[in-house]
Amino acid sequence: MSLPSLASIGIGIETLRANPLRTVLSTLGVIIGVAALVAVLALGDGMEQLGRREIERTTDVQTVVVAPRLTEEVDGRTLPRTDYPVFTPGEAEAAAALPGVAGVSLVLTGNSLVEAGRGERRAAGVSATLPGAADFHAMTFAAGRYFTDVEAGRNAPVVVLSYKLADELAQGAGAEVMQDRTVRVNGEPRRVIGILAPYKGERARAAWVPLRAARSVLPASSTARAPTLYLKARNVEGVTAVQAAAEDWLARRCGRWERRVKVETSQARLEQVRQGMATFKLFLGAITGISLVVGGIGIMNVLLASVTERTREIGVRKAIGAQPADILAQFLAESVAIAGVGSGIGLVLGVLAAFGITALVRAQSEAPLYAGFSASTLGVVALAALGVGVSFGIYPALRASRLSPIDAIRHE
């Protein structure tokens, strides 16, 4: 850039300093627009992170399910299979050593009758598991505990009940009274050592026993003989790698495994959440971005008024040698300076507003909501503000640069 153009930029900056009230008012629109946009996007990122944490905590989105195929479709008919693999605790231990795997669970499921001592009985879904299932599935307890390695190893006659099942067996006396009592699972007496905590919308009646108890407490069906293997990735991003590792492991164990085993994940559910939050953030950002556009209109109005007021000055400058590019640079410098200062202040205020709003939400609702910031988001907002400054400053700048020196000097 030539020295005259640099001097023109300096003149533009000095003009802003000479009119502080006008500068502040024109900058205010940009400040409000940027602050609102930063706060909204930060809150959107925070809500996305909160939703993701809740999904990871309450669902199996980090889990890869390796389940035997018990049936197959042949000419439109569903036929039972007999060549499905039966996973063992030893194989579950081997799968736990696969890259990216944070934990494993081996589960056999079926339906059995659970009876209390007073004759109260309920049909329940019974799962025979390894002792680490409580940690794997993030179980929480209203009373008691899950069974230990020792109890599982000797097939101790113990059982863990869901809150709903325990409450119904207690006949209104409260689920916790079933703790340490004896119930019959498929006719076999077992001591209740744990009762899971209730949760909103709980409907299922469920019970858990050691894996070795499956033959005695589960019906003699193919489901009871074919356990499902669950692999948990260390984080959501690692699910795809764990799935690939599981498929390689199956290829070594089963050869052509695709027809005998199915490998599934819940990544589609998480992707739906991500897409939904992205759409939500885009919508909020578009609505809030209107305030930034309003700020740009304010810049244009101020610069148009400035061009009108300084028409004779522009004419004199052009008469003594200033080029149209110099005049253009002067007014664009004013526009960019207003947008730059406004975006800087707006970024700070937006960050503070996001922190304040999330702190208020946590205090009022105890929801673990925190503002989410990323350098890319802040950078995009700042560049958007500068882009608005240039876009809305270009017309006044072009208008000033195209003034005829003679007509401008004669302007009253």
Backbone hydrogen bonds, N-H to C=O, Kabsch-Sander energy under -0.5 kcal/mol:
donor,donor_aa,acceptor,acceptor_aa,energy
6,L,2,S,-2.1
7,A,3,L,-2.6
8,S,4,P,-2.2
9,I,5,S,-2.1
10,G,6,L,-2.0
11,I,7,A,-2.2
12,G,8,S,-2.2
13,I,9,I,-2.2
14,E,10,G,-2.4
15,T,11,I,-2.1
16,L,12,G,-1.5
17,R,13,I,-1.8
18,A,14,E,-1.9
19,N,15,T,-0.8
19,N,16,L,-0.6
23,T,19,N,-2.3
24,V,20,P,-2.8
25,L,21,L,-2.5
26,S,22,R,-2.3
27,T,23,T,-2.1
28,L,24,V,-1.9
29,G,25,L,-0.8
30,V,26,S,-0.7
31,I,27,T,-2.5
32,I,28,L,-2.6
33,G,29,G,-2.3
34,V,30,V,-2.9
35,A,31,I,-2.7
36,A,32,I,-2.5
37,L,33,G,-2.2
38,V,34,V,-2.9
39,A,35,A,-2.5
40,V,36,A,-2.5
41,L,37,L,-2.5
42,A,38,V,-2.6
43,L,39,A,-2.4
44,G,40,V,-2.5
45,D,41,L,-2.6
46,G,42,A,-2.4
47,M,43,L,-2.7
48,E,44,G,-2.1
49,Q,45,D,-2.4
50,L,46,G,-2.5
51,G,47,M,-2.7
52,R,48,E,-2.4
53,R,49,Q,-2.5
54,E,50,L,-2.5
55,I,51,G,-2.3
56,E,52,R,-2.6
57,R,53,R,-2.1
58,T,54,E,-2.6
59,T,55,I,-2.0
61,V,55,I,-0.5
63,T,60,D,-2.0
64,V,231,L,-3.4
65,V,63,T,-0.5
65,V,264,E,-2.9
66,V,64,V,-0.5
66,V,229,L,-3.3
67,A,65,V,-0.6
67,A,262,K,-2.4
69,R,260,R,-3.1
70,L,68,P,-0.8
72,E,79,L,-2.4
74,V,72,E,-0.6
74,V,77,R,-3.2
77,R,74,V,-1.8
79,L,72,E,-3.0
79,L,77,R,-0.7
81,R,70,L,-3.1
87,F,85,P,-0.6
92,A,88,T,-2.2
93,E,89,P,-2.1
94,A,90,G,-1.8
95,A,91,E,-2.5
96,A,92,A,-1.5
97,A,93,E,-0.5
97,A,94,A,-1.1
98,L,95,A,-1.7
101,V,98,L,-1.7
102,A,232,K,-3.7
103,G,232,K,-1.0
105,S,230,Y,-2.0
107,V,228,T,-2.5
108,L,128,A,-2.2
110,G,126,V,-1.6
112,S,124,A,-2.4
114,V,122,R,-3.1
115,E,184,R,-2.6
116,A,120,E,-3.5
119,G,116,A,-1.6
122,R,114,V,-2.5
124,A,112,S,-2.8
125,G,205,R,-2.6
126,V,110,G,-3.2
126,V,124,A,-0.6
127,S,207,A,-2.6
128,A,108,L,-3.0
129,T,127,S,-0.6
129,T,209,V,-2.2
130,L,106,L,-0.7
133,A,130,L,-1.6
134,A,131,P,-0.6
136,F,132,G,-2.2
137,H,133,A,-2.8
138,A,135,D,-1.0
139,M,134,A,-2.8
142,A,195,I,-2.7
143,A,195,I,-1.8
145,R,193,I,-2.2
152,A,148,T,-2.3
153,G,149,D,-2.7
154,R,150,V,-1.9
155,N,152,A,-0.8
156,A,151,E,-2.9
158,V,156,A,-2.4
159,V,191,R,-2.0
160,V,208,W,-2.2
161,L,194,G,-2.4
162,S,206,A,-2.6
166,A,162,S,-2.5
167,D,163,Y,-2.7
168,E,164,K,-2.1
169,L,165,L,-2.3
170,A,166,A,-1.7
171,Q,168,E,-0.9
172,G,167,D,-1.1
173,A,170,A,-1.1
177,V,174,G,-1.5
178,M,175,A,-2.0
179,Q,176,E,-1.7
180,D,192,V,-2.5
181,R,178,M,-2.0
183,V,190,R,-3.0
184,R,115,E,-2.7
185,V,183,V,-0.5
185,V,188,E,-2.8
186,N,113,L,-3.0
186,N,184,R,-0.6
188,E,185,V,-1.7
190,R,183,V,-3.2
191,R,157,P,-2.9
192,V,181,R,-3.2
193,I,159,V,-2.2
193,I,191,R,-0.6
194,G,159,V,-0.8
195,I,143,A,-3.2
196,L,161,L,-2.5
197,A,140,T,-2.8
202,E,199,Y,-1.7
206,A,204,A,-0.6
207,A,125,G,-2.1
208,W,160,V,-2.4
209,V,127,S,-2.4
211,L,129,T,-1.6
213,A,210,P,-1.8
214,A,211,L,-1.7
216,S,213,A,-0.8
217,V,213,A,-2.0
218,L,214,A,-2.0
221,S,219,P,-2.4
225,R,221,S,-0.9
226,A,222,S,-0.7
226,A,223,T,-0.9
228,T,107,V,-3.1
229,L,66,V,-2.6
230,Y,105,S,-3.2
231,L,64,V,-2.6
232,K,103,G,-2.8
233,A,62,Q,-2.9
233,A,231,L,-0.5
234,R,100,G,-1.4
238,G,235,N,-1.0
239,V,236,V,-1.6
242,V,238,G,-2.2
243,Q,239,V,-2.6
244,A,240,T,-2.2
245,A,241,A,-2.4
246,A,242,V,-2.6
247,E,243,Q,-2.2
248,D,244,A,-2.1
249,W,245,A,-2.3
250,L,246,A,-2.4
251,A,247,E,-2.1
252,R,248,D,-1.8
253,R,249,W,-2.0
254,C,250,L,-3.9
255,G,250,L,-0.6
255,G,251,A,-1.3
256,R,254,C,-0.6
257,W,255,G,-1.7
260,R,257,W,-1.6
261,V,257,W,-2.5
262,K,67,A,-2.9
264,E,65,V,-2.4
264,E,262,K,-0.5
269,R,266,S,-0.8
270,L,266,S,-1.4
271,E,267,Q,-2.7
272,Q,268,A,-2.0
273,V,269,R,-1.8
274,R,270,L,-2.5
275,Q,271,E,-2.7
276,G,272,Q,-2.5
277,M,273,V,-2.6
278,A,274,R,-2.5
279,T,275,Q,-2.3
280,F,276,G,-2.3
281,K,277,M,-2.9
282,L,278,A,-2.4
283,F,279,T,-2.4
284,L,280,F,-2.6
285,G,281,K,-3.0
286,A,282,L,-2.4
287,I,283,F,-2.3
288,T,284,L,-3.0
289,G,285,G,-2.4
290,I,286,A,-0.7
290,I,287,I,-1.0
291,S,288,T,-1.4
292,L,288,T,-0.6
293,V,289,G,-1.9
294,V,290,I,-2.5
295,G,291,S,-1.8
296,G,292,L,-1.9
297,I,293,V,-2.3
298,G,294,V,-2.0
299,I,295,G,-1.9
300,M,296,G,-2.2
301,N,297,I,-2.5
302,V,298,G,-2.3
303,L,299,I,-2.5
304,L,300,M,-2.6
305,A,301,N,-2.2
306,S,302,V,-2.2
307,V,303,L,-2.7
308,T,304,L,-2.1
309,E,305,A,-2.4
310,R,306,S,-2.1
311,T,308,T,-1.0
314,I,310,R,-2.6
315,G,311,T,-2.4
316,V,312,R,-2.7
317,R,313,E,-2.5
318,K,314,I,-2.3
319,A,315,G,-2.1
320,I,316,V,-1.7
321,G,318,K,-1.1
322,A,317,R,-2.8
326,D,323,Q,-0.8
327,I,323,Q,-1.8
328,L,324,P,-2.7
329,A,325,A,-2.5
330,Q,326,D,-2.1
331,F,327,I,-2.0
332,L,328,L,-2.3
333,A,329,A,-2.3
334,E,330,Q,-1.6
335,S,331,F,-2.1
336,V,332,L,-3.1
337,A,333,A,-2.5
338,I,334,E,-2.3
339,A,335,S,-2.4
340,G,336,V,-3.1
341,V,337,A,-2.7
342,G,338,I,-2.4
343,S,339,A,-2.6
344,G,340,G,-2.2
345,I,341,V,-2.4
346,G,342,G,-2.6
347,L,343,S,-2.5
348,V,344,G,-1.7
349,L,345,I,-2.5
350,G,346,G,-2.8
351,V,347,L,-2.3
352,L,348,V,-2.3
353,A,349,L,-2.6
354,A,350,G,-2.4
355,F,351,V,-2.4
356,G,352,L,-2.5
357,I,353,A,-2.8
358,T,354,A,-2.3
359,A,355,F,-2.1
360,L,356,G,-2.0
361,V,357,I,-2.3
362,R,358,T,-2.5
363,A,359,A,-2.1
364,Q,360,L,-2.1
365,S,361,V,-2.8
366,E,361,V,-0.5
366,E,362,R,-1.6
367,A,361,V,-0.6
369,L,367,A,-2.7
370,Y,368,P,-0.5
372,G,42,A,-2.3
373,F,371,A,-0.6
378,L,374,S,-2.2
379,G,375,A,-2.6
380,V,376,S,-2.6
381,V,377,T,-2.3
382,A,378,L,-2.4
383,L,379,G,-2.6
384,A,380,V,-2.5
385,A,381,V,-2.3
386,L,382,A,-2.2
387,G,383,L,-2.8
388,V,384,A,-2.4
389,G,385,A,-2.2
390,V,386,L,-2.5
391,S,387,G,-2.9
392,F,388,V,-2.7
393,G,389,G,-0.9
394,I,390,V,-1.4
395,Y,391,S,-0.5
397,A,393,G,-2.0
398,L,394,I,-2.7
399,R,395,Y,-2.6
400,A,396,P,-2.3
401,S,397,A,-2.4
402,R,398,L,-1.5
403,L,400,A,-1.2
408,A,404,S,-2.8
409,I,405,P,-2.3
410,R,406,I,-1.8
411,H,407,D,-0.6
411,H,408,A,-0.7
